[in-house]
Amino acid sequence: MADPFPRSTPESEGIPSRAVLAFLDAAERESPHLHSLIVLRRGQLVAEGYWEPYGLAIPHMLFSLSKSFTSTAIGLLVAEGRLSVDDHVLGFFPDEAPANPSANLRAMRVRHLLTMNTGHEVDTTRALRETTSSWVRAFLEQPVAREPGTHFLYNPGATHVLSAIAQRLTGHRLVDYLGPRLFAPLGIENATWETSPQGIDVGGWGLKVTTRDIARFGQLYLQQGVWQGRQLVPAEWVAAATARQVPNGPSPNPDWEQGYGYQFWRCRHGCYRGDGAFGQFCVVMPNQEAVVAITSGVGNLQKVLDLVWEHLLQAMGPSALPEDRAAQDQLAARLAALRIPPPEGHPTPPLAATLAGRTFAVEPNEDKIASVAFDFGPTGAMLTVRDQGGEQRIRLGEGEWLRGTFTLGGRGGPVAAAGAWSDERTYVAHLWWYETPWRLAWTCRFDGDRVAIDRELNVTMASQPQPGPLAGRAVPTAVA
């Protein structure tokens, strides 16, 4: 994959290489499970790294960072004269509107969708996900308790309606509308977007692109919508979208109370960002002429931003620094060797040989796993799982990540897996779906003809419980 940016040393762009090293140290110590990092300064690529099994060409779920791309589509439609931010929302959906819309719903405008000031007191996302009707109709049916424009409520359902408006106006999905206008000029290839049951791009989440694509997007906004001499997004839209349009506090996290724009968050230090659950970041620093793109699987997003401010932003000086070859070499080696460590532990115990060919029938569970089996070899293990979808197998490396495809507990796709014995009776398996933030850990304790499996996801949504434990008993081996 060709570099999207010219490369430079951190010192040439006024950043000590040791500051980037300090960020990596702090991130791995205080906020583990970053997946990628790109730092741009004055249009130059000064640092890029990926924690294996994540990688340069691998797309990553953006979650709510998708919203900033949806906002960009609305800005392009405004520039094309197809709508105004002051247009009434109901005017786009006469066939989806309630029979007797409230005065507050009738007053709702596109700008209220953009600024999360729709007047709802309850996030509409759950109603969208649970409806048997269209998502747009479900949104319009929710009570609008307050006058639009008077109450900030983070509400991804509002972003979906923006996507639906774009599709109504253009006849194309959002991802296809943005293709020739944004993605192709930026060099963003193979972008995918989840859709509603009605075939409308979700808008508020669901976009999947690479970290380099996130960095391209941030650099476009830093350059006031200009890319390679071409005005892709109107400068007026960039200014409006990233300005403090509405207040959004108070919050215990300081970077979540600096104001909200058109699907962009204001930050401290005069910065702004698009962000998504579990630490997907496109941070733009106008005063520093810098962009930081990060993907991750973390629970504390504020901690990641704190580390960016402390180690990166504060280290950015106005002019070039003397070259520090030793630190540059150390940084290059460190970035090339980033890795999420596989499980480590005890040497393979004698018990492992007795498990070959044994299948454990699993008691009823929420994921409808019927049975599991383990086959341990000299370089790792084979995990076999049978559920309602049939039988699947995945190889688990020993001291290394082995790649495959696996679906389990509602998560599926490319996966990297590894495992190790933590003691003579306990085997720990880690599965990373490396286009997502999720890692599933299985801690398997064997006791005679029984196995008890504790399961843990590294991160979950507030409404999503951790998966429950599994209990299994060995199936008697048939005698020939």
HELIX and SHEET records of a PDB file:
HELIX    1   1 GLU A   11  GLU A   13  5                                   3    
HELIX    2   2 SER A   17  GLU A   30  1                                  14    
HELIX    3   3 PHE A   63  LEU A   65  5                                   3    
HELIX    4   4 SER A   66  ALA A   79  1                                  14    
HELIX    5   5 VAL A   89  PHE A   92  5                                   4    
HELIX    6   6 ALA A  103  ALA A  107  1                                   5    
HELIX    7   7 VAL A  110  LEU A  114  1                                   5    
HELIX    8   8 THR A  125  GLU A  130  1                                   6    
HELIX    9   9 TRP A  135  GLU A  141  1                                   7    
HELIX   10  10 PRO A  156  THR A  170  1                                  15    
HELIX   11  11 LEU A  174  LEU A  178  1                                   5    
HELIX   12  12 GLY A  179  PHE A  183  3                                   5    
HELIX   13  13 ALA A  184  LEU A  186  1                                   3    
HELIX   14  14 THR A  211  LEU A  222  1                                  12    
HELIX   15  15 ALA A  235  THR A  242  1                                   8    
HELIX   16  16 PRO A  254  TRP A  256  5                                   3    
HELIX   17  17 ARG A  268  GLY A  270  5                                   3    
HELIX   18  18 PRO A  286  GLN A  288  5                                   3    
HELIX   19  19 LEU A  301  LEU A  307  1                                   7    
HELIX   20  20 VAL A  308  LEU A  312  3                                   5    
HELIX   21  21 LEU A  313  ALA A  315  5                                   3    
HELIX   22  22 ARG A  325  ALA A  336  1                                  12    
HELIX   23  23 LEU A  351  THR A  354  1                                   4    
SHEET    1   A 6 GLN A  44  TYR A  50  0                                        
SHEET    2   A 6 LEU A  34  ARG A  41 -1                                        
SHEET    3   A 6 ALA A 290  SER A 296 -1                                        
SHEET    4   A 6 GLN A 280  MET A 285 -1                                        
SHEET    5   A 6 TYR A 272  GLY A 276 -1                                        
SHEET    6   A 6 TRP A 265  ARG A 266 -1                                        
SHEET    1   B 3 HIS A  60  MET A  61  0                                        
SHEET    2   B 3 LEU A 207  VAL A 209 -1                                        
SHEET    3   B 3 THR A 192  TRP A 193 -1                                        
SHEET    1   C 2 VAL A 226  TRP A 227  0                                        
SHEET    2   C 2 ARG A 230  GLN A 231 -1                                        
SHEET    1   D10 GLY A 390  GLY A 397  0                                        
SHEET    2   D10 GLY A 380  ASP A 387 -1                                        
SHEET    3   D10 ILE A 369  GLY A 377 -1                                        
SHEET    4   D10 THR A 359  VAL A 362 -1                                        
SHEET    5   D10 LEU A 470  ALA A 474 -1                                        
SHEET    6   D10 ARG A 450  LEU A 457 -1                                        
SHEET    7   D10 ARG A 439  ASP A 447 -1                                        
SHEET    8   D10 THR A 426  TRP A 432 -1                                        
SHEET    9   D10 ARG A 411  ASP A 423 -1                                        
SHEET   10   D10 LEU A 402  LEU A 408 -1                                        
END                                                                             
